Amino acid sequence: MEKEEYGEVLARNPELKKYIEEYLVAEYNTSQNSRNSYKYDLINFARFYKRNIAYLQKEDIQEYLRWENKRKAKTRAHHLTSLKNFYNYLMNINVIKINPCDSIKMPKVEKKLPVYLTIQEVDRLLNIRTSNAYDLRNKAMLELLYASGIRISELCNLTISNLYLEDKTIKVMGKGSKERIIPINDYAIKALQEYITYGRGELLGTKDSEYVFISSRHTKISRQAFFKIIKELVEKAGIKKNVSPHILRHSFATHLLNNGADLRIVQELLGHSDISTTQIYTHVSNEKLEKDYDKHPLLKK
């Protein structure tokens, strides 16, 4: 949907526009990306029916999901979640009495094991020659991502005041505005110190910023910019996997579990509210164990 069409859809339904805007304000504990996603899903749904979706029935939702059947199960599940949350809000403010999504089953989403880098691949990726301010920044970002397992949004929003390098920790604001303190290793600390001392000031120029990582425009670096940077560094390192910043988070968790870390500790470090989200990494760890077991020379017939 083109951006111009958002206004057109809502202009036809001023009451719906009011509900959606108030609902998004009520979702203040979620990230801006999540709220944008909810808005996009709701307006697409409204465009499909060309009327106020606040008063639709279960059958209407099911019709929409059947129309979406060509989409991936994960996408359909996300859309249904967006609708369910919206109707829950309408129930809470007494606009409707029953959530039409309540008895609709979620599409079954196949859980794929997360892709991760081997320790050797991580070493190659982090082996950056720091000859300028950009190199210092990129190395510090990668070292910190791998040392802490934080999300890319948490990395980009990290502020100078939330670095406690003498204590070897950082403080991040995670999903649901939940703060957590995360220990970091000496490699990340050294990379951060060198970047802050020799690179950050050059990137800031005459400007000032509370954020740690600065872009070429002298402002906070964006997720999109760093995504592009990591793609270039992966290619330069000769790594053939499709690597995103999130892959370093997967690698952090997998390597911790492979080396005997407690699942609850990894859950806390990653900021997962539900341990079942963290348990996916135990499957990766078990898969590696099985492969190593099969390769052992004493076990071969």
C-alpha positions as CSV (number, residue, x, y, z in Angstrom):
1,M,0.0,0.0,0.0
2,E,1.4,3.4,-0.9
3,K,1.8,5.9,1.9
4,E,-0.7,8.3,0.4
5,E,-3.4,5.7,0.7
6,Y,-3.2,5.5,4.5
7,G,-4.9,8.9,4.8
8,E,-7.5,8.0,2.2
9,V,-8.5,4.9,4.1
10,L,-8.8,6.7,7.4
11,A,-10.6,9.7,5.8
12,R,-13.5,7.4,4.9
13,N,-13.8,6.3,8.6
14,P,-13.1,9.2,11.0
15,E,-14.4,7.0,13.9
16,L,-12.0,4.2,13.0
17,K,-9.2,6.7,12.6
18,K,-9.9,7.8,16.2
19,Y,-9.9,4.2,17.5
20,I,-6.7,3.3,15.8
21,E,-4.8,6.4,16.9
22,E,-6.0,5.9,20.5
23,Y,-5.1,2.2,20.4
24,L,-1.6,3.0,19.2
25,V,-1.2,5.4,22.1
26,A,-2.3,2.7,24.5
27,E,0.4,0.4,23.1
28,Y,3.1,2.8,24.4
29,N,5.0,-0.1,26.0
30,T,5.7,-1.6,22.6
31,S,8.5,-0.4,20.2
32,Q,7.8,2.1,17.5
33,N,8.4,-0.6,14.9
34,S,5.7,-2.8,16.5
35,R,3.2,0.1,16.5
36,N,3.9,0.9,12.9
37,S,3.3,-2.7,12.1
38,Y,0.0,-2.8,13.9
39,K,-1.1,0.3,12.1
40,Y,-0.2,-1.1,8.7
41,D,-2.1,-4.3,9.4
42,L,-5.2,-2.5,10.6
43,I,-5.3,-0.1,7.7
44,N,-4.8,-2.9,5.2
45,F,-7.7,-4.8,6.9
46,A,-9.9,-1.6,6.7
47,R,-9.0,-1.2,3.0
48,F,-10.1,-4.8,2.3
49,Y,-13.6,-4.2,3.8
50,K,-13.9,-0.5,2.9
51,R,-15.8,0.2,6.1
52,N,-15.3,0.6,9.8
53,I,-13.7,-2.7,11.0
54,A,-14.5,-2.0,14.6
55,Y,-17.9,-3.8,14.3
56,L,-17.0,-6.8,12.2
57,Q,-17.9,-10.4,13.2
58,K,-15.9,-13.6,13.4
59,E,-17.0,-14.6,9.9
60,D,-15.6,-11.4,8.5
61,I,-12.2,-12.1,10.1
62,Q,-12.2,-15.6,8.7
63,E,-13.0,-14.4,5.2
64,Y,-10.1,-12.0,5.4
65,L,-7.8,-14.8,6.5
66,R,-9.0,-17.1,3.7
67,W,-8.2,-14.3,1.2
68,E,-4.7,-14.1,2.8
69,N,-4.2,-17.8,2.4
70,K,-1.5,-17.3,-0.2
71,R,0.7,-15.5,2.3
72,K,3.1,-17.3,4.7
73,A,1.6,-18.7,7.9
74,K,3.9,-16.4,9.9
75,T,2.5,-13.3,8.1
76,R,-1.1,-14.4,8.6
77,A,-0.4,-15.2,12.3
78,H,1.0,-11.7,12.7
79,H,-2.0,-10.1,11.1
80,L,-4.4,-12.1,13.3
81,T,-2.4,-11.0,16.4
82,S,-2.7,-7.3,15.3
83,L,-6.5,-7.7,14.9
84,K,-6.9,-9.6,18.1
85,N,-5.0,-6.9,20.1
86,F,-7.0,-4.1,18.5
87,Y,-10.4,-5.8,19.3
88,N,-9.2,-6.4,22.9
89,Y,-8.6,-2.7,23.1
90,L,-12.1,-2.0,21.8
91,M,-13.5,-4.3,24.4
92,N,-11.6,-2.6,27.2
93,I,-13.1,0.8,26.2
94,N,-16.6,-0.8,25.9
95,V,-17.0,-0.3,22.2
96,I,-17.7,-4.0,21.6
97,K,-18.6,-6.8,24.0
98,I,-16.9,-9.8,22.3
99,N,-13.6,-10.1,20.5
100,P,-14.4,-11.7,17.1
101,C,-10.9,-13.2,17.0
102,D,-11.1,-15.1,20.2
103,S,-12.2,-18.5,18.8
104,I,-10.1,-18.3,15.6
105,K,-7.1,-20.6,15.7
106,M,-3.7,-19.2,14.9
107,P,-2.1,-20.4,11.6
108,K,0.5,-23.1,12.5
109,V,3.9,-21.5,12.1
110,E,6.8,-23.8,11.6
111,K,9.7,-22.9,13.9
112,K,13.0,-22.8,12.1
113,L,16.2,-23.2,14.0
114,P,18.1,-19.9,14.1
115,V,21.1,-19.4,11.8
116,Y,24.3,-18.6,13.7
117,L,28.0,-18.1,13.0
118,T,30.6,-20.4,14.2
119,I,33.3,-19.1,16.5
120,Q,35.8,-19.1,13.6
121,E,33.4,-17.1,11.5
122,V,32.8,-14.6,14.3
123,D,36.6,-14.2,14.7
124,R,36.9,-13.4,10.9
125,L,34.0,-10.9,11.1
126,L,35.5,-9.1,14.1
127,N,39.0,-8.9,12.6
128,I,38.6,-5.4,11.4
129,R,41.6,-3.2,10.7
130,T,40.8,0.1,12.4
131,S,42.3,2.8,10.2
132,N,39.6,5.5,10.5
133,A,36.6,6.6,12.7
134,Y,34.2,4.4,10.7
135,D,36.3,1.3,11.3
136,L,36.5,2.0,15.0
137,R,32.7,2.5,15.2
138,N,31.9,-0.7,13.2
139,K,34.3,-2.8,15.2
140,A,32.8,-1.5,18.5
141,M,29.3,-2.2,17.3
142,L,30.1,-5.7,16.2
143,E,32.1,-6.5,19.3
144,L,29.3,-5.2,21.6
145,L,26.6,-7.1,19.7
146,Y,28.4,-10.4,20.0
147,A,29.5,-9.8,23.6
148,S,26.0,-8.9,24.9
149,G,23.4,-10.4,22.6
150,I,21.4,-7.2,22.5
151,R,19.0,-6.3,19.8
152,I,20.0,-4.0,17.0
153,S,17.4,-1.4,18.1
154,E,18.9,-1.6,21.6
155,L,22.4,-1.1,20.2
156,C,21.4,2.0,18.1
157,N,19.6,3.5,21.1
158,L,22.4,3.0,23.5
159,T,23.5,6.2,25.2
160,I,26.8,7.3,26.7
161,S,25.2,7.5,30.2
162,N,24.3,3.8,30.0
163,L,27.9,2.6,29.5
164,Y,29.5,1.4,32.7
165,L,32.8,0.3,31.3
166,E,34.6,0.3,34.7
167,D,32.0,-2.2,35.9
168,K,32.1,-4.1,32.6
169,T,28.4,-3.6,32.1
170,I,25.9,-1.7,29.9
171,K,22.2,-0.8,30.6
172,V,19.7,-1.2,27.7
173,M,16.0,-0.5,27.4
174,G,14.3,-3.6,25.9
175,K,10.9,-4.5,24.8
176,G,8.1,-3.3,27.0
177,S,10.4,-0.6,28.3
178,K,12.2,-3.1,30.5
179,E,15.7,-2.2,31.6
180,R,18.4,-4.8,32.0
181,I,22.0,-4.7,33.0
182,I,24.3,-6.8,30.8
183,P,27.9,-7.8,31.4
184,I,30.3,-7.3,28.5
185,N,33.8,-8.8,27.8
186,D,37.2,-7.1,27.6
187,Y,37.2,-7.2,23.8
188,A,34.0,-5.1,23.7
189,I,35.2,-2.7,26.3
190,K,38.5,-2.1,24.5
191,A,36.7,-1.5,21.2
192,L,34.3,0.9,22.8
193,Q,37.0,2.8,24.6
194,E,39.0,3.2,21.3
195,Y,36.0,4.3,19.4
196,I,34.9,6.8,22.0
197,T,38.4,8.2,22.4
198,Y,39.5,8.3,18.8
199,G,36.5,8.0,16.5
200,R,33.2,9.3,18.0
201,G,34.2,12.9,18.2
202,E,35.3,12.9,14.5
203,L,31.9,11.4,13.5
204,L,30.0,14.0,15.6
205,G,31.9,17.0,14.1
206,T,30.4,20.1,15.7
207,K,27.2,18.4,16.8
208,D,26.4,16.8,20.1
209,S,24.5,13.6,20.9
210,E,23.7,11.4,23.8
211,Y,23.9,8.3,21.6
212,V,27.0,6.1,21.5
213,F,27.0,5.2,17.8
214,I,27.0,8.0,15.3
215,S,26.3,8.0,11.5
216,S,28.0,9.9,8.7
217,R,25.3,12.5,9.1
218,H,26.5,13.2,12.7
219,T,23.3,11.7,14.2
220,K,22.3,8.4,15.8
221,I,23.1,5.5,13.4
222,S,20.0,3.8,12.1
223,R,19.2,0.1,12.0
224,Q,19.1,0.3,8.2
225,A,22.5,1.9,7.9
226,F,24.1,-0.7,10.2
227,F,22.4,-3.6,8.3
228,K,24.1,-2.3,5.2
229,I,27.5,-2.1,7.0
230,I,27.3,-5.6,8.3
231,K,26.5,-7.0,4.9
232,E,29.6,-5.4,3.5
233,L,31.8,-6.6,6.4
234,V,30.4,-10.2,6.0
235,E,31.3,-10.2,2.3
236,K,34.8,-8.8,3.0
237,A,35.3,-11.6,5.6
238,G,34.4,-14.2,3.1
239,I,31.4,-15.5,5.1
240,K,28.9,-17.2,2.8
241,K,25.9,-17.1,5.2
242,N,23.1,-14.5,4.9
243,V,24.1,-12.5,8.0
244,S,22.1,-9.7,9.7
245,P,22.7,-8.0,13.1
246,H,20.2,-10.5,14.6
247,I,22.5,-13.4,13.6
248,L,25.1,-12.1,16.1
249,R,22.4,-12.3,18.8
250,H,21.7,-15.9,17.7
251,S,25.4,-16.6,17.8
252,F,25.8,-15.1,21.2
253,A,23.0,-17.3,22.7
254,T,24.1,-20.5,20.9
255,H,27.8,-20.2,21.9
256,L,26.8,-19.5,25.5
257,L,24.6,-22.7,25.7
258,N,27.2,-24.7,23.8
259,N,29.7,-23.8,26.6
260,G,27.4,-24.8,29.4
261,A,25.6,-21.6,30.3
262,D,22.3,-21.9,32.2
263,L,19.2,-21.4,30.1
264,R,17.6,-19.0,32.6
265,I,20.8,-16.8,32.5
266,V,20.7,-16.7,28.7
267,Q,17.0,-15.7,28.9
268,E,17.8,-12.8,31.2
269,L,20.6,-11.6,29.0
270,L,18.5,-11.7,25.9
271,G,15.6,-10.0,27.6
272,H,13.1,-12.8,26.7
273,S,9.9,-12.6,28.8
274,D,9.1,-16.2,28.1
275,I,11.7,-18.9,28.4
276,S,10.1,-20.9,25.6
277,T,11.6,-18.2,23.2
278,T,15.0,-18.9,24.6
279,Q,14.6,-22.7,24.3
280,I,14.9,-22.6,20.6
281,Y,18.7,-22.2,21.1
282,T,18.8,-25.5,23.1
283,H,17.6,-27.2,19.9
284,V,20.6,-25.7,18.0
285,S,22.9,-26.8,20.8
286,N,21.5,-30.3,20.8
287,E,21.8,-30.5,17.0
288,K,25.5,-29.6,17.2
289,L,25.9,-32.2,20.0
290,E,24.4,-34.9,17.8
291,K,26.6,-34.0,14.8
292,D,29.7,-34.0,17.0
293,Y,28.7,-37.3,18.5
294,D,28.2,-38.8,15.0
295,K,31.7,-37.6,13.9
296,H,33.5,-39.0,16.9
297,P,36.1,-41.6,15.7
298,L,35.4,-44.0,18.6
299,L,31.7,-44.2,17.6
300,K,32.2,-44.9,13.9
301,K,31.6,-48.5,12.9
